[in-house]
Amino acid sequence: MSFALLRSHSRPALAMIERQIRALSSVLAITDFSATNTTKTTEAKKNYLQQCNNSFVSTSVRKYSKKTAAPERAYNSDSDSDSDDERDTTRRSRQRKERGNSEFWRRKMRTLHGVLDVNKDGVISYDDFMLLTEKFASLGHLDMKAKNEFRDIMRTTWEQQWGEITPYNLVTVEQYLTEMHHVVNDKDLKKKVHRFLPYLYKAVDKDRSGSISLHEFKLFFRCLGLTEENAAVSFAVIDKNGDGQITLDEFVKLGKDFFVSEKESHVSRMFWGPLVDH
């Protein structure tokens, strides 16, 4: 019964075993018939060994072919191309997620560079940061503690983004674009890019009501060196609900969105005034 079960499950292997048994029986029969006839015995043994060897080689070749078939198919497939495609897809996906690659975004950063260049000498320096701070502080709406905090924030912002405070540390437009591209794509730096905005807001919130009107927004633009006409146009755009007021949360969000958004239709595009042409 066991032999029948084995035969049904592995007929090729069983056939080979049967051939080997018949060959061995032949050798034993020859050996028993004439133990002294060494020549015949030797030839029989050789025949048996040759049969075993042929059987072994045939089996080994089949096993080797089965083992190498899969790797051959894998090697001849387009797996390498698939990997390249996956890498290309990942790279394109990363580029899409990366901020600051559009010309519109670059226009916004050039616009802000011009605003921060308070003395209008074509570069941003630490002196420009301090001049801007003093302009807002001089409105008289910040107490001494808020003024000192404002100065500290502007100083820290300069040091973290631009480094050493010296008269020779000057930031050109292209340097500003490069640095801000890094800032908006860095998770930690992006969280800090707008942290000075609440002080600008508090400085122009003349009546300290917690929201600023068009008149107070004009103070904001005046400190930036922009006209009241620019302020009126920008205010009309960014006041989405048309209630004539901008809360602190709205103000900060708009300022932050200006840095990170690349949608030309986004209302934050007008936060720092009209965009430069190029």
C-alpha positions as CSV (number, residue, x, y, z in Angstrom):
1,M,0.0,0.0,0.0
2,S,2.8,2.4,0.9
3,F,4.5,1.5,-2.4
4,A,1.3,2.3,-4.3
5,L,0.9,5.6,-2.5
6,L,4.4,6.6,-3.3
7,R,4.0,5.6,-6.9
8,S,0.8,7.7,-7.2
9,H,2.5,10.8,-5.8
10,S,5.9,10.6,-7.5
11,R,5.9,8.3,-10.5
12,P,9.1,9.8,-12.1
13,A,11.1,9.3,-9.0
14,L,9.7,5.8,-8.5
15,A,10.6,4.8,-12.0
16,M,14.1,5.9,-11.4
17,I,14.3,3.9,-8.1
18,E,12.9,0.8,-9.9
19,R,15.6,1.1,-12.6
20,Q,18.3,1.3,-10.0
21,I,16.9,-1.8,-8.2
22,R,16.8,-3.8,-11.4
23,A,20.4,-2.8,-12.2
24,L,21.5,-3.7,-8.7
25,S,19.7,-7.1,-8.9
26,S,21.4,-7.7,-12.2
27,V,24.8,-7.1,-10.6
28,L,24.0,-9.3,-7.6
29,A,22.8,-12.1,-9.8
30,I,25.9,-12.0,-11.9
31,T,28.0,-11.9,-8.7
32,D,26.2,-14.9,-7.3
33,F,26.4,-16.9,-10.5
34,S,30.1,-16.5,-10.9
35,A,32.0,-15.0,-8.0
36,T,35.3,-15.9,-9.6
37,N,34.4,-14.2,-12.9
38,T,35.8,-10.8,-11.9
39,T,35.8,-9.4,-15.4
40,K,32.0,-9.8,-15.7
41,T,31.5,-8.6,-12.2
42,T,33.6,-5.5,-12.8
43,E,31.7,-4.7,-16.1
44,A,28.4,-5.2,-14.3
45,K,29.4,-2.8,-11.6
46,K,30.5,-0.3,-14.1
47,N,27.2,-0.6,-15.9
48,Y,25.4,-0.1,-12.7
49,L,27.5,2.9,-11.6
50,Q,27.1,4.4,-15.1
51,Q,23.3,4.1,-14.8
52,C,23.3,5.6,-11.4
53,N,25.5,8.4,-12.6
54,N,23.4,9.1,-15.6
55,S,20.3,9.1,-13.4
56,F,21.9,11.4,-10.9
57,V,23.1,13.9,-13.6
58,S,19.6,13.9,-15.2
59,T,17.9,14.5,-11.8
60,S,20.5,17.2,-10.9
61,V,20.0,19.0,-14.2
62,R,16.2,19.0,-13.7
63,K,16.6,20.3,-10.1
64,Y,19.1,22.9,-11.2
65,S,16.9,24.0,-14.0
66,K,14.0,24.4,-11.6
67,K,16.0,26.4,-9.2
68,T,17.4,28.8,-11.8
69,A,14.2,29.2,-13.7
70,A,12.8,31.7,-11.3
71,P,15.9,33.9,-11.0
72,E,16.2,33.9,-14.8
73,R,12.7,35.2,-15.2
74,A,13.3,37.8,-12.5
75,Y,16.5,38.9,-14.3
76,N,14.9,39.1,-17.7
77,S,11.8,40.9,-16.4
78,D,11.3,44.7,-16.3
79,S,11.9,44.8,-12.5
80,D,14.8,47.2,-12.9
81,S,12.7,49.5,-15.0
82,D,9.9,49.3,-12.5
83,S,12.3,50.3,-9.8
84,D,13.5,53.3,-11.9
85,D,9.9,54.2,-12.5
86,E,9.1,54.1,-8.8
87,R,12.1,56.3,-8.0
88,D,11.1,58.8,-10.7
89,T,7.5,58.8,-9.3
90,T,8.8,59.4,-5.8
91,R,11.1,62.2,-7.1
92,R,8.2,63.9,-8.9
93,S,6.0,63.5,-5.9
94,R,8.6,65.1,-3.7
95,Q,9.0,68.0,-6.1
96,R,5.2,68.5,-6.1
97,K,5.2,68.6,-2.4
98,E,8.2,70.9,-2.2
99,R,7.2,74.6,-1.8
100,G,8.7,77.6,-3.4
101,N,9.2,76.3,-6.9
102,S,6.7,78.5,-8.8
103,E,7.5,81.9,-10.3
104,F,4.4,83.3,-8.5
105,W,6.0,82.4,-5.1
106,R,9.3,84.0,-6.2
107,R,7.4,87.2,-7.1
108,K,5.9,87.2,-3.6
109,M,9.4,86.8,-2.0
110,R,10.8,89.5,-4.1
111,T,8.0,91.8,-3.0
112,L,8.7,91.0,0.6
113,H,12.4,91.6,0.1
114,G,11.6,95.1,-1.1
115,V,9.4,95.7,1.9
116,L,12.0,94.6,4.4
117,D,14.6,96.7,2.6
118,V,13.5,99.7,4.6
119,N,16.4,102.0,3.6
120,K,15.9,101.0,-0.1
121,D,19.6,100.2,-0.8
122,G,18.8,96.9,-2.6
123,V,19.8,94.6,0.2
124,I,18.4,93.6,3.6
125,S,20.5,94.1,6.7
126,Y,20.1,93.9,10.4
127,D,19.7,97.7,10.4
128,D,16.6,97.3,8.2
129,F,15.1,94.9,10.7
130,M,15.7,97.4,13.5
131,L,14.4,100.3,11.5
132,L,11.2,98.4,10.8
133,T,10.9,97.6,14.5
134,E,11.2,101.2,15.4
135,K,8.7,102.3,12.9
136,F,6.0,100.1,14.4
137,A,7.1,100.8,18.0
138,S,6.9,104.6,17.3
139,L,3.2,104.4,16.7
140,G,2.9,104.3,20.5
141,H,0.5,101.4,20.8
142,L,3.0,99.0,22.4
143,D,4.0,99.2,26.0
144,M,7.7,98.9,27.0
145,K,7.5,95.1,27.6
146,A,6.0,94.5,24.2
147,K,8.5,96.8,22.5
148,N,11.4,94.9,24.1
149,E,9.9,91.5,23.1
150,F,9.4,92.8,19.6
151,R,13.1,93.8,19.3
152,D,14.2,90.5,20.7
153,I,12.0,88.6,18.2
154,M,13.4,90.5,15.3
155,R,17.0,90.1,16.5
156,T,16.5,86.3,17.0
157,T,14.8,86.0,13.6
158,W,17.8,87.7,12.0
159,E,20.4,85.6,13.7
160,Q,18.6,82.3,13.0
161,Q,18.0,83.1,9.3
162,W,20.9,85.3,8.4
163,G,23.6,84.7,11.0
164,E,26.0,87.2,12.3
165,I,25.0,90.8,13.1
166,T,27.5,93.0,11.3
167,P,27.3,95.9,8.8
168,Y,28.7,93.5,6.1
169,N,26.0,90.8,6.4
170,L,23.8,91.9,3.5
171,V,21.1,89.8,1.9
172,T,20.5,90.2,-1.8
173,V,17.3,89.3,-3.5
174,E,18.6,86.0,-4.8
175,Q,20.0,85.1,-1.3
176,Y,16.6,85.9,0.1
177,L,14.9,83.6,-2.4
178,T,17.3,80.8,-1.6
179,E,17.0,81.1,2.1
180,M,13.2,81.4,2.1
181,H,12.9,78.4,-0.1
182,H,14.8,76.5,2.6
183,V,12.7,78.0,5.4
184,V,9.3,77.1,3.9
185,N,10.4,73.5,3.3
186,D,11.8,73.0,6.8
187,K,9.2,71.8,9.3
188,D,10.7,73.7,12.3
189,L,11.7,76.9,10.5
190,K,8.3,77.1,8.8
191,K,6.7,77.3,12.2
192,K,8.8,80.3,13.2
193,V,8.6,82.3,10.0
194,H,5.6,84.3,11.1
195,R,6.2,84.7,14.8
196,F,6.9,88.5,14.6
197,L,3.4,89.1,13.0
198,P,1.5,89.4,16.3
199,Y,3.7,92.4,17.3
200,L,3.0,94.1,14.0
201,Y,-0.7,93.6,14.6
202,K,-0.6,94.8,18.2
203,A,1.4,97.9,17.1
204,V,-1.4,99.0,14.7
205,D,-4.4,98.0,16.9
206,K,-4.7,101.5,18.1
207,D,-7.9,101.0,20.2
208,R,-6.7,97.6,21.4
209,S,-10.1,96.1,20.4
210,G,-8.6,92.8,19.2
211,S,-9.4,93.5,15.6
212,I,-8.1,96.1,13.1
213,S,-10.1,98.3,10.8
214,L,-9.2,99.7,7.4
215,H,-7.9,102.8,9.1
216,E,-5.6,100.8,11.4
217,F,-4.5,98.6,8.4
218,K,-3.4,101.8,6.7
219,L,-1.0,102.4,9.7
220,F,0.4,98.9,9.0
221,F,1.1,99.8,5.4
222,R,2.5,103.2,6.3
223,C,5.1,101.5,8.5
224,L,6.0,99.3,5.5
225,G,6.5,102.3,3.3
226,L,3.4,101.6,1.2
227,T,0.5,104.0,0.3
228,E,-3.0,104.2,1.8
229,E,-4.3,103.3,-1.7
230,N,-2.3,100.1,-1.6
231,A,-3.8,99.5,1.9
232,A,-7.3,100.0,0.7
233,V,-6.9,97.6,-2.2
234,S,-5.2,94.9,-0.1
235,F,-7.7,95.3,2.8
236,A,-10.6,94.8,0.4
237,V,-9.0,91.5,-0.9
238,I,-8.0,90.0,2.4
239,D,-11.2,90.9,4.3
240,K,-13.0,87.8,3.0
241,N,-16.2,88.1,5.0
242,G,-16.5,91.8,4.3
243,D,-17.1,92.8,7.9
244,G,-14.6,95.6,7.8
245,Q,-12.4,94.0,10.5
246,I,-9.5,91.6,10.6
247,T,-8.9,89.7,13.8
248,L,-5.4,88.7,15.1
249,D,-5.9,85.1,14.1
250,E,-6.9,86.2,10.6
251,F,-4.0,88.5,10.4
252,V,-1.4,85.9,11.4
253,K,-2.9,83.3,9.2
254,L,-2.8,85.6,6.2
255,G,0.8,86.5,6.9
256,K,1.8,82.9,7.2
257,D,-0.1,81.8,4.1
258,F,1.8,84.5,2.1
259,F,5.0,82.6,2.9
260,V,3.8,79.1,2.0
261,S,0.9,79.3,-0.4
262,E,1.6,79.1,-4.2
263,K,-2.0,79.6,-5.3
264,E,-2.3,82.8,-7.3
265,S,-6.0,83.2,-6.3
266,H,-5.2,83.0,-2.6
267,V,-6.2,86.3,-0.8
268,S,-2.9,86.3,1.2
269,R,-1.1,87.4,-2.0
270,M,-2.0,91.0,-1.1
271,F,-0.8,90.9,2.5
272,W,2.4,92.8,1.9
273,G,1.0,95.1,-0.8
274,P,1.0,94.8,-4.6
275,L,3.3,92.2,-6.0
276,V,6.3,93.3,-8.1
277,D,6.2,92.5,-11.8
278,H,9.3,90.3,-11.8
